[in-house]
Amino acid sequence: MLDMAVNIQNDSLELVANGTSKTRVLIVMDHPGESRDVVMNLRRLELDVQLCLFDGQILSSIPNRAPDAVLCHLIEYPQHGPKLARVIRSHYKNYPVPIVGAMSTPAAGASEGFDSMLFAPMHASQIANRVNAMIRLGVMEAEISRRQETLREVFGETLELGDLSVNRKFRVLFIGKATPSFMVIVNALQDKGVEVTAAFTSFSAFDYLHGDPFDAVVMNALEQTEPAFSISEAMRRNSKLYHTPTLFLVNGDMFKDHEAAYKHGVRDIIDQKAPSEEISGRIIELANYHRVHEQLKADYSMLSLAVAGDKTGTAYSEKFLRAHLPRLFRDAEKLKTSVSLIGIKLVPSCKGDVSNEAITSAYCQIANLLTGLVRMQDVVCRIEQNKFIIAFFDTEASAAETIGQRIRSLLDSNIYDAGMKSVKLGGLSVSAETTIRVLDSFTNIQNNPLDDLISSL
């Protein structure tokens, strides 16, 4: 039985240079030297990293405030992974935290309790990217759940979300020569019910990629890195293919380009000598993540403005924001973080006459711009034709000030069609006046912060 001693340490929210709150990752490790590169890669992703040591018996220095994700990077004691996952999940039981396991060796039941798993051989940047990916999934799931709750309880709108069942058949594209090692993997995947498509040239590969979507792409890099590097890099430059995971099959004794491969966008590198069960498991793990990510994006798009939008359908209505704010406050209180409200008043300016239609069009374009700029967990509300309020989750005062300044600068740099016959007078410009209210305590809110902000615009 493990003696998991949980010590609480104080922590404070740090802000990165751009003014937004750093995403926080807790690493539970048993070998600091082996975890050093993982820490560096996570910090390169501008994540705030906290460290917690496990010596095989004692788990120490777990912060009280829930992080955005937990990574269990176990080199010497991978067999204790499931027990650690249970202890960590119990400690943060009031808030769902994704827990990623990165283990030196797979053991019986090793993935129990984890939301995602990696096993050696694994690269430090691969681990960091997986943690970052799971954070994104967690944010998406939390906000979808909040908005579903608001739409159901206030607007009577119950949405049927997509099927996340792992029983659905995955689609995997193989690119490269049909070598014996390649075909062994193809057969292993087909035995698991995976639909496998083979493309033997890069030309046919892109024909397939631009057709029906795949859940993963595996490339034969046994003899050389091209065209695998070029295809992977090209996929990262394509918005449609950006999130599709790519994997390289390599000769582990000869392949030395791990750093370059990850810089080209590869998500995993598989040694041809690994057992076929391990290889197929790695592919299916990434395929499943991609399927879930794409489904959550589709679910989010269903949280439409049809019943909860303003009259123009470009932003959420005041009614929605009033109903949704208490849920943002509730979850922010659990995380011991802040919610910032930024009020925006648009002020048009033009040297000549401007039509009402031109102003209406400019305001709608700005509404779409604001909606596209914010994160998924933030809410853009339109309360009048020229007045907006944006609720920023997990955002402190200094971050809100920076965001407000950026909104003003962005709008000042745009020119809109003024609807005039002559263009010599110039177009329509729209500036923004911003007002900020930051809430970091939700137990004794004296006044309605939304009414206070609206009255100040």
RODO-2510 file (C-alpha; in nm, 4 decimals, decimal comma):
residues 457
     n   res          X          Y          Z
     1     m     0,0000     0,0000     0,0000
     2     l     0,1409     0,3372    -0,0997
     3     d     0,1878     0,6041     0,1622
     4     m     0,0849     0,9051    -0,0455
     5     a     0,1566     1,2061     0,1767
     6     v    -0,0055     1,5113     0,0207
     7     n     0,1544     1,8404     0,1232
     8     i    -0,0228     2,1600     0,0221
     9     q     0,1899     2,4430    -0,1153
    10     n     0,0916     2,8020    -0,1895
    11     d     0,0979     2,9101    -0,5498
    12     s     0,0205     3,2269    -0,7409
    13     l    -0,0962     3,2846    -1,0941
    14     e     0,1817     3,4062    -1,3203
    15     l     0,1240     3,6001    -1,6417
    16     v     0,3188     3,5592    -1,9635
    17     a     0,4440     3,8608    -2,1519
    18     n     0,1355     3,8891    -2,3723
    19     g    -0,0847     3,9388    -2,0675
    20     t    -0,2830     3,6183    -2,0672
    21     s    -0,2883     3,3700    -1,7838
    22     k    -0,0396     3,0894    -1,8160
    23     t    -0,1822     2,7428    -1,8449
    24     r    -0,0617     2,5381    -1,5492
    25     v     0,0780     2,1831    -1,5691
    26     l     0,1763     1,9681    -1,2707
    27     i     0,4439     1,7054    -1,3395
    28     v     0,4607     1,4096    -1,1033
    29     m     0,8043     1,2558    -1,1623
    30     d     1,0316     0,9968    -1,0079
    31     h     1,3519     1,0873    -1,1927
    32     p     1,4162     1,4645    -1,2230
    33     g     1,7037     1,4172    -1,4648
    34     e     1,4888     1,2224    -1,7112
    35     s     1,2092     1,4794    -1,6841
    36     r     1,4286     1,7829    -1,7498
    37     d     1,3737     1,7875    -2,1275
    38     v     0,9989     1,7397    -2,0805
    39     v     0,9881     2,0433    -1,8516
    40     m     1,1817     2,2507    -2,1064
    41     n     0,9482     2,1524    -2,3898
    42     l     0,6397     2,2357    -2,1836
    43     r     0,7847     2,5772    -2,1003
    44     r     0,8561     2,6359    -2,4696
    45     l     0,4816     2,5991    -2,5166
    46     e     0,4445     2,8851    -2,2638
    47     l     0,3000     2,6578    -1,9987
    48     d     0,3560     2,7176    -1,6282
    49     v     0,5184     2,3995    -1,4928
    50     q     0,5090     2,2819    -1,1316
    51     l     0,7046     1,9793    -1,0121
    52     c     0,6114     1,7089    -0,7643
    53     l     0,8471     1,4251    -0,6672
    54     f     0,7426     1,0634    -0,6146
    55     d     1,0088     0,8403    -0,4555
    56     g     0,8202     0,5140    -0,4821
    57     q     0,6399     0,5697    -0,1513
    58     i     0,5771     0,9388    -0,0842
    59     l     0,4032     1,1835    -0,3169
    60     s     0,4816     1,5368    -0,2003
    61     s     0,4122     1,9009    -0,2739
    62     i     0,0820     1,8751    -0,4589
    63     p    -0,0675     2,2249    -0,4912
    64     n    -0,4171     2,2782    -0,3598
    65     r    -0,5291     2,4709    -0,6651
    66     a    -0,6166     2,2422    -0,9555
    67     p    -0,3796     2,2685    -1,2539
    68     d    -0,4997     2,2538    -1,6136
    69     a    -0,3404     1,9100    -1,6533
    70     v    -0,1275     1,6576    -1,4644
    71     l     0,1559     1,4605    -1,6225
    72     c     0,2805     1,1470    -1,4459
    73     h     0,6278     1,0936    -1,5941
    74     l     0,7473     0,7708    -1,4344
    75     i     1,0802     0,6124    -1,5215
    76     e     1,1663     0,4062    -1,2122
    77     y     0,8176     0,3275    -1,0751
    78     p     0,5810     0,2953    -1,3737
    79     q     0,3931     0,0152    -1,1948
    80     h     0,2566     0,2715    -0,9474
    81     g     0,0996     0,4830    -1,2204
    82     p    -0,2656     0,3761    -1,1660
    83     k    -0,2396     0,4319    -0,7873
    84     l    -0,0929     0,7767    -0,8419
    85     a    -0,3673     0,8626    -1,0886
    86     r    -0,6341     0,7681    -0,8321
    87     v    -0,4702     0,9769    -0,5578
    88     i    -0,4361     1,2797    -0,7871
    89     r    -0,7919     1,2521    -0,9169
    90     s    -0,9238     1,2280    -0,5617
    91     h    -0,7218     1,5337    -0,4588
    92     y    -0,8789     1,7370    -0,7417
    93     k    -1,2205     1,5739    -0,7200
    94     n    -1,4038     1,9079    -0,7343
    95     y    -1,2693     1,9860    -1,0790
    96     p    -1,2013     1,7467    -1,3698
    97     v    -0,8309     1,7546    -1,4512
    98     p    -0,6906     1,5552    -1,7456
    99     i    -0,4174     1,3174    -1,6286
   100     v    -0,1565     1,2011    -1,8806
   101     g     0,0720     0,9077    -1,8139
   102     a     0,4189     0,8785    -1,9691
   103     m     0,5776     0,5505    -1,8621
   104     s     0,9141     0,3883    -1,9238
   105     t     0,7542     0,0453    -1,9624
   106     p     0,3962    -0,0748    -2,0070
   107     a     0,2675    -0,2785    -1,7144
   108     a    -0,0554    -0,4671    -1,6582
   109     g    -0,3381    -0,2172    -1,6233
   110     a    -0,0914     0,0693    -1,6697
   111     s    -0,3428     0,2938    -1,8459
   112     e    -0,6044     0,2611    -1,5692
   113     g    -0,7040     0,6023    -1,4360
   114     f    -0,5308     0,8005    -1,7095
   115     d    -0,6963     1,0050    -1,9821
   116     s    -0,4085     0,9466    -2,2218
   117     m    -0,0971     0,7288    -2,2177
   118     l     0,2478     0,7204    -2,3735
   119     f     0,5106     0,4499    -2,3397
   120     a     0,8834     0,4485    -2,4196
   121     p     1,0341     0,5134    -2,6626
   122     m     0,8895     0,8638    -2,6418
   123     h     1,0394     1,2029    -2,7165
   124     a     1,0185     1,4962    -2,4735
   125     s     0,8394     1,7150    -2,7278
   126     q     0,5983     1,4308    -2,7996
   127     i     0,5051     1,4178    -2,4303
   128     a     0,4674     1,7980    -2,4137
   129     n     0,2468     1,8046    -2,7228
   130     r     0,0240     1,5295    -2,5808
   131     v    -0,0198     1,7213    -2,2533
   132     n    -0,1032     2,0393    -2,4442
   133     a    -0,3527     1,8492    -2,6583
   134     m    -0,5290     1,7044    -2,3547
   135     i    -0,5551     2,0519    -2,2021
   136     r    -0,7335     2,1716    -2,5152
   137     l    -0,9730     1,8788    -2,4972
   138     g    -1,0447     1,9523    -2,1311
   139     v    -1,1217     2,3174    -2,2028
   140     m    -1,3512     2,2210    -2,4905
   141     e    -1,5392     1,9629    -2,2860
   142     a    -1,5845     2,1974    -1,9878
   143     e    -1,7215     2,4867    -2,1935
   144     i    -1,9471     2,2641    -2,4036
   145     s    -2,0903     2,1231    -2,0810
   146     r    -2,1456     2,4734    -1,9379
   147     r    -2,3197     2,5994    -2,2507
   148     q    -2,5319     2,2873    -2,2768
   149     e    -2,6429     2,3475    -1,9184
   150     t    -2,7363     2,7099    -1,9916
   151     l    -2,9189     2,6279    -2,3143
   152     r    -3,1097     2,3421    -2,1514
   153     e    -3,2126     2,5133    -1,8272
   154     v    -3,2851     2,8633    -1,9587
   155     f    -3,3731     2,8205    -2,3249
   156     g    -3,5179     2,4686    -2,3182
   157     e    -3,2725     2,3611    -2,5869
   158     t    -3,1430     2,0054    -2,5528
   159     l    -2,8699     1,9219    -2,8034
   160     e    -2,7893     1,5739    -2,9265
   161     l    -2,4114     1,5672    -2,9381
   162     g    -2,1992     1,3354    -3,1472
   163     d    -2,1066     0,9778    -3,0702
   164     l    -1,7709     0,9521    -2,8926
   165     s    -1,7818     0,5742    -2,8718
   166     v    -1,4477     0,4061    -2,9335
   167     n    -1,6367     0,1259    -3,1071
   168     r    -1,6644     0,3288    -3,4263
   169     k    -1,4269     0,2170    -3,7008
   170     f    -1,1131     0,4298    -3,7305
   171     r    -0,9740     0,5328    -4,0693
   172     v    -0,5948     0,5297    -4,1118
   173     l    -0,3940     0,6266    -4,4199
   174     f    -0,0600     0,4538    -4,4873
   175     i     0,1881     0,6371    -4,7132
   176     g     0,4989     0,4787    -4,8640
   177     k     0,6411     0,1566    -4,9983
   178     a     0,4646    -0,1659    -4,9080
   179     t     0,7615    -0,3142    -4,7194
   180     p     0,7089    -0,6288    -4,5074
   181     s     0,7223    -0,4306    -4,1797
   182     f     0,4668    -0,1884    -4,3168
   183     m     0,2311    -0,4665    -4,4151
   184     v     0,2566    -0,6318    -4,0709
   185     i     0,1178    -0,3122    -3,9173
   186     v    -0,1528    -0,2863    -4,1810
   187     n    -0,2657    -0,6395    -4,1027
   188     a    -0,2543    -0,5777    -3,7254
   189     l    -0,4767    -0,2710    -3,7603
   190     q    -0,7189    -0,4469    -3,9902
   191     d    -0,7475    -0,7260    -3,7330
   192     k    -0,8672    -0,4563    -3,4870
   193     g    -1,1340    -0,3377    -3,7261
   194     v    -0,9452    -0,0315    -3,8475
   195     e    -1,0182     0,0765    -4,2033
   196     v    -0,6776     0,1058    -4,3724
   197     t    -0,6071     0,2872    -4,6995
   198     a    -0,2647     0,2610    -4,8654
   199     a    -0,1069     0,5332    -5,0792
   200     f     0,2218     0,4315    -5,2377
   201     t     0,3162     0,7769    -5,3718
   202     s     0,2932     1,1291    -5,2300
   203     f     0,0656     1,2286    -5,5209
   204     s    -0,1925     0,9649    -5,4385
   205     a    -0,1483     1,0428    -5,0677
   206     f    -0,2667     1,4015    -5,1096
   207     d    -0,5524     1,2868    -5,3301
   208     y    -0,6699     1,0753    -5,0372
   209     l    -0,5983     1,3445    -4,7761
   210     h    -0,8101     1,5999    -4,9584
   211     g    -1,0981     1,3552    -4,9749
   212     d    -1,2730     1,1955    -4,6779
   213     p    -1,1040     1,2645    -4,3405
   214     f    -0,8627     1,0199    -4,1764
   215     d    -0,8067     0,9701    -3,8041
   216     a    -0,4301     0,9151    -3,8418
   217     v    -0,1616     0,9020    -4,1105
   218     v     0,1312     0,6582    -4,0883
   219     m     0,4341     0,7115    -4,3153
   220     n     0,7056     0,4698    -4,4126
   221     a     1,0383     0,6298    -4,3156
   222     l     1,2347     0,3054    -4,2911
   223     e     1,4806     0,3829    -4,5693
   224     q     1,4727     0,7629    -4,5919
   225     t     1,2978     1,0611    -4,4346
   226     e     1,1524     1,1903    -4,7600
   227     p     0,8788     1,2285    -4,8644
   228     a     0,7600     1,1695    -4,5051
   229     f     0,9067     1,4978    -4,3733
   230     s     0,7621     1,7028    -4,6601
   231     i     0,4160     1,5490    -4,6347
   232     s     0,3995     1,5949    -4,2579
   233     e     0,5115     1,9571    -4,2850
   234     a     0,2618     2,0248    -4,5657
   235     m    -0,0194     1,8842    -4,3491
   236     r     0,0717     2,1243    -4,0689
   237     r     0,0371     2,4148    -4,3133
   238     n    -0,3112     2,3062    -4,4198
   239     s    -0,5948     2,4159    -4,1896
   240     k    -0,8042     2,1121    -4,2831
   241     l    -0,5231     1,8643    -4,2119
   242     y    -0,3430     2,0492    -3,9317
   243     h    -0,4806     1,8384    -3,6459
   244     t    -0,4613     1,5001    -3,8216
   245     p    -0,1855     1,3079    -3,6361
   246     t     0,1104     1,1807    -3,8371
   247     l     0,3328     0,8904    -3,7321
   248     f     0,6627     0,7667    -3,8795
   249     l     0,7617     0,4014    -3,9005
   250     v     1,1426     0,3904    -3,8685
   251     n     1,4378     0,1605    -3,8198
   252     g     1,5164     0,2369    -3,4573
   253     d     1,8825     0,1360    -3,4956
   254     m     1,9430     0,3823    -3,7783
   255     f     1,6964     0,6697    -3,7356
   256     k     1,8633     0,9746    -3,5748
   257     d     1,6388     1,2614    -3,6835
   258     h     1,3945     1,2681    -3,3919
   259     e     1,4253     1,6440    -3,3298
   260     a     1,3762     1,7251    -3,6983
   261     a     1,0797     1,4896    -3,7234
   262     y     0,8924     1,6580    -3,4393
   263     k     0,9728     2,0011    -3,5824
   264     h     0,8120     1,8815    -3,9064
   265     g     0,4949     1,8026    -3,7156
   266     v     0,5149     1,4279    -3,6504
   267     r     0,3216     1,3132    -3,3418
   268     d     0,4904     0,9755    -3,2823
   269     i     0,7876     0,7757    -3,4089
   270     i     0,7463     0,3983    -3,4138
   271     d     1,0282     0,1458    -3,4237
   272     q     0,9590    -0,1336    -3,6723
   273     k     1,0961    -0,3842    -3,4169
   274     a     0,8296    -0,2999    -3,1585
   275     p     0,5581    -0,5637    -3,1066
   276     s     0,2694    -0,5192    -3,3497
   277     e     0,0311    -0,4817    -3,0539
   278     e     0,2300    -0,1838    -2,9240
   279     i     0,2497    -0,0255    -3,2694
   280     s    -0,1203    -0,0587    -3,3391
   281     g    -0,1939     0,0691    -2,9878
   282     r     0,0111     0,3859    -3,0488
   283     i    -0,1680     0,4511    -3,3755
   284     i    -0,5147     0,3917    -3,2304
   285     e    -0,4377     0,6131    -2,9278
   286     l    -0,3654     0,9115    -3,1538
   287     a    -0,6518     0,8260    -3,3878
   288     n    -0,8911     0,8208    -3,0939
   289     y    -0,7662     1,1578    -2,9657
   290     h    -0,8125     1,3093    -3,3108
   291     r    -1,1626     1,1640    -3,3447
   292     v    -1,2635     1,3045    -3,0053
   293     h    -1,1124     1,6455    -3,0857
   294     e    -1,2948     1,6708    -3,4190
   295     q    -1,6215     1,5586    -3,2606
   296     l    -1,5935     1,8171    -2,9838
   297     k    -1,5331     2,0888    -3,2429
   298     a    -1,8456     1,9751    -3,4251
   299     d    -2,0408     1,9681    -3,0963
   300     y    -1,9234     2,3209    -3,0161
   301     s    -2,0430     2,4456    -3,3533
   302     m    -2,3888     2,3099    -3,2681
   303     l    -2,4108     2,5452    -2,9702
   304     s    -2,5469     2,7928    -3,2187
   305     l    -2,6910     3,1378    -3,1778
   306     a    -3,0293     3,0276    -3,3126
   307     v    -3,2052     3,0448    -2,9755
   308     a    -2,9462     3,2339    -2,7675
   309     g    -2,8111     3,4909    -3,0117
   310     d    -2,8779     3,8601    -3,0568
   311     k    -3,1092     3,9860    -3,3329
   312     t    -2,8320     3,9894    -3,5922
   313     g    -2,7118     3,6367    -3,5123
   314     t    -2,3518     3,7558    -3,4789
   315     a    -2,3066     3,7212    -3,1012
   316     y    -2,4807     3,5845    -2,7940
   317     s    -2,7701     3,7793    -2,6478
   318     e    -2,7732     3,9619    -2,3161
   319     k    -3,0187     3,6992    -2,1895
   320     f    -2,7682     3,4224    -2,2614
   321     l    -2,4820     3,6034    -2,0909
   322     r    -2,6912     3,6715    -1,7800
   323     a    -2,7804     3,3027    -1,7630
   324     h    -2,4287     3,1795    -1,8388
   325     l    -2,2246     3,4049    -1,6089
   326     p    -2,3214     3,2223    -1,2865
   327     r    -2,1784     2,9021    -1,4361
   328     l    -1,8546     3,0779    -1,5276
   329     f    -1,8401     3,2195    -1,1739
   330     r    -1,9082     2,8767    -1,0235
   331     d    -1,6231     2,7076    -1,2110
   332     a    -1,3859     3,0010    -1,1609
   333     e    -1,4452     2,9762    -0,7871
   334     k    -1,3547     2,6070    -0,7966
   335     l    -1,0301     2,6954    -0,9731
   336     k    -0,9677     2,9951    -0,7457
   337     t    -0,9288     3,2157    -1,0519
   338     s    -1,0927     3,5259    -1,2007
   339     v    -1,3528     3,6173    -1,4595
   340     s    -1,3021     3,9454    -1,6436
   341     l    -1,5824     4,1348    -1,8165
   342     i    -1,4790     4,3782    -2,0892
   343     g    -1,7405     4,6224    -2,2140
   344     i    -1,6878     4,7619    -2,5652
   345     k    -1,8579     5,0693    -2,7083
   346     l    -1,8044     5,1237    -3,0815
   347     v    -1,7622     5,4807    -3,2063
   348     p    -1,7826     5,5318    -3,5866
   349     s    -1,5881     5,8035    -3,7678
   350     c    -1,5963     5,9154    -4,1293
   351     k    -1,4981     6,2337    -4,3178
   352     g    -1,8115     6,2229    -4,5307
   353     d    -2,1665     6,1016    -4,5048
   354     v    -2,2088     5,7392    -4,4112
   355     s    -2,5177     5,5266    -4,4577
   356     n    -2,6906     5,3380    -4,1770
   357     e    -2,6455     5,0221    -4,3824
   358     a    -2,2675     5,0780    -4,3880
   359     i    -2,2556     5,1257    -4,0106
   360     t    -2,4705     4,8165    -3,9547
   361     s    -2,2435     4,6152    -4,1855
   362     a    -1,9286     4,7394    -4,0078
   363     y    -2,0695     4,6498    -3,6662
   364     c    -2,1613     4,3004    -3,7847
   365     q    -1,8105     4,2520    -3,9227
   366     i    -1,6677     4,3611    -3,5886
   367     a    -1,8991     4,1198    -3,4045
   368     n    -1,7720     3,8341    -3,6219
   369     l    -1,4148     3,9529    -3,5676
   370     l    -1,4530     3,9553    -3,1893
   371     t    -1,6175     3,6124    -3,1889
   372     g    -1,3303     3,4724    -3,3952
   373     l    -1,0617     3,6262    -3,1747
   374     v    -1,1671     3,4974    -2,8340
   375     r    -1,1007     3,1539    -2,6912
   376     m    -1,3635     2,8842    -2,6802
   377     q    -1,4271     2,9417    -2,3070
   378     d    -1,4968     3,3140    -2,3556
   379     v    -1,8408     3,4560    -2,4430
   380     v    -1,9115     3,7497    -2,6765
   381     c    -2,2455     3,9190    -2,6035
   382     r    -2,4067     4,2033    -2,7988
   383     i    -2,6321     4,4207    -2,5822
   384     e    -2,6951     4,7034    -2,8296
   385     q    -2,6043     4,7688    -3,1923
   386     n    -2,2752     4,9317    -3,0944
   387     k    -2,2168     4,7791    -2,7507
   388     f    -2,0632     4,4425    -2,6645
   389     i    -1,9578     4,2635    -2,3493
   390     i    -1,7044     3,9793    -2,3521
   391     a    -1,6710     3,7463    -2,0530
   392     f    -1,3154     3,6109    -2,0251
   393     f    -1,2812     3,2964    -1,8132
   394     d    -0,9679     3,2483    -1,5998
   395     t    -0,8405     3,5983    -1,6790
   396     e    -0,6955     3,8402    -1,4235
   397     a    -0,6870     4,2208    -1,4245
   398     s    -0,3534     4,2717    -1,6011
   399     a    -0,4515     4,0238    -1,8697
   400     a    -0,7854     4,1990    -1,9185
   401     e    -0,6096     4,5352    -1,9558
   402     t    -0,3847     4,3908    -2,2259
   403     i    -0,6790     4,2342    -2,4068
   404     g    -0,8704     4,5636    -2,3978
   405     q    -0,5727     4,7477    -2,5451
   406     r    -0,5393     4,4916    -2,8237
   407     i    -0,9068     4,5172    -2,9108
   408     r    -0,8761     4,8964    -2,9384
   409     s    -0,5611     4,8729    -3,1514
   410     l    -0,7104     4,6101    -3,3788
   411     l    -1,0264     4,8081    -3,4463
   412     d    -0,8312     5,1299    -3,5017
   413     s    -0,6360     4,9614    -3,7817
   414     n    -0,9426     4,8562    -3,9844
   415     i    -1,1312     5,0581    -4,2461
   416     y    -1,4841     4,9673    -4,3569
   417     d    -1,6907     5,0556    -4,6598
   418     a    -1,8816     5,3770    -4,5837
   419     g    -2,1295     5,3310    -4,8675
   420     m    -2,0244     5,6564    -5,0345
   421     k    -2,0127     5,7116    -5,4093
   422     s    -1,6736     5,8793    -5,3873
   423     v    -1,3804     5,6978    -5,2283
   424     k    -1,1615     6,0088    -5,2093
   425     l    -1,2916     6,0951    -4,8629
   426     g    -1,1805     5,7607    -4,7276
   427     g    -1,3774     5,4821    -4,5652
   428     l    -1,5494     5,4301    -4,2340
   429     s    -1,3326     5,3791    -3,9276
   430     v    -1,4584     5,2449    -3,5958
   431     s    -1,2785     5,2960    -3,2665
   432     a    -1,3577     5,1254    -2,9370
   433     e    -1,3992     5,2493    -2,5825
   434     t    -1,3441     4,9707    -2,3305
   435     t    -1,4463     4,9294    -1,9664
   436     i    -1,3257     4,6428    -1,7496
   437     r    -1,4689     4,4685    -1,4449
   438     v    -1,2671     4,1865    -1,2849
   439     l    -1,4263     3,9407    -1,0427
   440     d    -1,2010     3,7241    -0,8299
   441     s    -1,4422     3,6616    -0,5424
   442     f    -1,7842     3,5160    -0,6095
   443     t    -1,9216     3,4406    -0,2647
   444     n    -2,0386     3,7927    -0,1742
   445     i    -2,1052     3,9820    -0,4954
   446     q    -2,2689     4,3040    -0,3740
   447     n    -2,3971     4,4369    -0,7046
   448     n    -2,4812     4,2728    -1,0323
   449     p    -2,1489     4,3150    -1,2185
   450     l    -2,3206     4,2951    -1,5558
   451     d    -2,5665     4,5765    -1,4782
   452     d    -2,2823     4,7837    -1,3382
   453     l    -2,0794     4,7368    -1,6549
   454     i    -2,3704     4,8050    -1,8905
   455     s    -2,4554     5,1288    -1,7125
   456     s    -2,0967     5,2479    -1,7521
   457     l    -2,0870     5,2054    -2,1317
***
